């Protein structure tokens, strides 16, 4: 980049990229450059950046005949990557890509190919503005455009954007929305900055090497350029006329992106970002060598596990099978070295796998898999099916049994039945489900039924569902007092010796009903039909991907908790049920308190969305399970681009280098053909 010269005043950013060109003159007067860092300049006054990372701070002195100017600077290494920050154009069909997600920060990393960029998060937004709840319990959806990223003095980055309303119009003229991030993965929205009453045609922000203050400059409709400086983005000096730092932009050859701002990242920063937000694929497989004593029978050869290595640095153990006929042909009494053909055990689940079966749930119970879900054909029946394998749950391979319909025996509960889940609570099997108590969808309530017999497939072995109440014995929501009052999608988990229910509910706040949020409360596993603590809200729909459709639209629902290593991962579904549905993520450290809303870290972007798997729109209401071999799977539903019936599917789950789940690995990423067939080396040694 070239530095900026403003009416003879030389402007230099604190962080210099390797292609920075220092001016040789100002207004015809030659400039002599000196440096306090040996080796920072060559014999011709050109910058010599370090090979890698960010170099130390040093003084760069520009001397002319009349004066000297001193700048504090640091240089990025030659191995830098370019990060492109951009927004997308919405699709003509809002179910494909609406303005609610197109008007968000998207990221792409430069590749080795000249001018090439790799879209992150599958070219889906990663930073969304929060809804404004100042005037309403339902909030007002906010969007953003024209993102500008810059390095902060200490660590991390700042991001400024122009805030938009839900229709895509500038929300407040001359105003910017400010975010901070350490890594372009987690973001904090800090607030709004009012610069001027005029419309902004362009703007930028850089840390000024002369003042060590952040300089926000902008161009107004009149053509005038102004700037303010700040040290903390809280206090600002008065606006002054003057030049803004130039913005480096480039066309981005990615679908929907016209151009984007470029900011330089160090190699470690870029690699971390790619590993966290890029597509994950298998890159190699390591097969162990098996050692046997002569005469022993290799009973465990069919159950060998290989180490699979992935592009983000993660690894996983995968089952491989050796041909049993080949094993039987060998004389295992003789020492020798044998190379046996083998193949990776892979699961190929069709989609759809269970038609018209949304809100799916699978439980491995007493060595069998049980599948239960909503019935998308009128949503008034709950069926269950069972199989010895996950593949056996597919339509046509497992018989279904009707457990409940829209007319329960007591005559009170009629209408919709939604989102059943099977959980072992206090050593007993229960089914959590939502049942309408007034024959309308807006009267569905959280219920619980206990397995009082031995067979989950026998409807007579289930007790009549009972409504779950608060700790005072009152309904969590009561349609008899308010027409629209629902609670649904209840799930169960345990943490640090305590038991919890989490569910979705649009609570009434005065005369307003919020959009459906996630609530959590403690429960006694011996009497799980009654909460033991007051509900606490831990998540509400704030971002464009959760509110995809209007000024006040969407839900937060369908929670499920996975405990893995030192974290709790809660997946949940946002936006509206249909082709805009998405899967979000909350994280809780093992030492955290589930009842403390601030202990949950909410991802600003969805984990699974309509760009994840081709032709599967609105993926959501998912859960994860571990099979009897220790492998993990994601069970979810999706639909067509224009909605219609929702169907259930199953995908293998992979875990990234940091332990977070990958729910949407595609078949070609999970296992390339060249890694499917392998060879196992078996060394038979002499018996002693």
C-alpha angles and dihedrals in degrees: 000000000000121000121242125255113198112192090320094318108120114222119198127177116232092234112057123197121220093256095055111136116206114216118251094209144011117214089344093308114122119241124216114203124208131177135207089210115078111236095016091113130039124222091276096053095258121141118257106202122201119262095245144005124006116315125227123278115269141163121262113195124199112197125191128171092269106037150351126241120201124204131184109220145162127205129221118226128259091250091068123140127215117237114202117210115196147140124233135234111250119245121250086243107060089204088067099045120339129192089258090072100023089062094065135090113282124188135207130177126219116250132207089263111093108261092359124139134187115217114228125221088020090294091301122130120273102186123048131176117247121248116256111246097173095105104026143030090229093051130214118269115241129198134186142217142179098037118200120194128195140168119261121226096243110029136325132014143286125224127199122190138173107249118229133192122240092275092057097254124134105273099209123002116242093013131121133197116225128212134174129207135172096204112004088257103082120037138190121203106220103181145265130309120206109208105164145339090246128088116264116236093180139342143178142191129211137159103253113231092209100051101018086227126122110255116207109192129180144179120227131208089262090062093247119133123217138176143195129195131217139169098203109017088245102078120043133183122232117287116265132191111252145110125297123225109263118258116230108222134168138177110267113216093214128113112274096004117112100179138332144199115261124219125178120242129189116245094255091049092049095045092050091049093048091048091050102041104020127092112274121225137171113258105175145359127216116204117200122233112243119221120201136174116240111265097025119123112239096224094154099052094099089058101054116141123212128202112247118200124204138204094254093056095260125129136203138187114244130189118240128188128216117209106265092211091056090050091051092052095060127089102231092185091074122076114239148113117271129190109205126188115237140168136216115255104240132177118225108191116183121227118253093035100161110025121217089005108121127166089040126193130183126192127188101218126168092345094309133097117234120197122197131167149145115291105235090200097092091323094244102117138061117209129184130200133182139201142166091241136032090243088056091066091072120118111278094020100073127046116234125222124201111234103172137001135189094282111063119190098258093059093229102093113062135151130028124027115194145185106352119195130190117220136167105227121178090348094305130103115242135177117218114200142151118244128183114242096190103038091256132100091239090062101058114133135189112263137176132209127191126218101237095174133045105260121069088195092062111083090203089062091064123082121229110278116257127204117255113235138194122257090277093055094254124129115268087232126011121205089185089072099034124023095225109044119133141161121186150143094059118183133181133222140160128224132175093347096311131107124224142186120207122189145156122258136159098217124201115247105192106306093340128083115214122222112269111290135181118260130186134196140164121260136191108242089212091058105021095165090078127055118230097203141038117273117257124200111231102168139023130176106268110147134072093252089055094044098040105159114038153353089290110017142130139036143246107227147125099065122187127175126216118189111206129164108311099346145067114221116199114192118194138167128252140186119032127323105265136048094340095055116126140181119241131187138226121187130201126186115234091249092050127106112241089210092060108087091199091058091066115083111211121207114234091216132046123261094214128023144151093288092055101081122020114253094004109111127186098014110190154112089076137165134188130226138181116228126220090271092056096254121136129230137186117223115195145140132240139170143203126291092265097040123244124142118359119229132198125241139177128220131177113255121227125191120224125229089274095049098256116136125256106209101176110050109154121228094252090051095046094053127000114210092247090062097046096081117048142162127242121208115216118189114198110199129196113271115245 
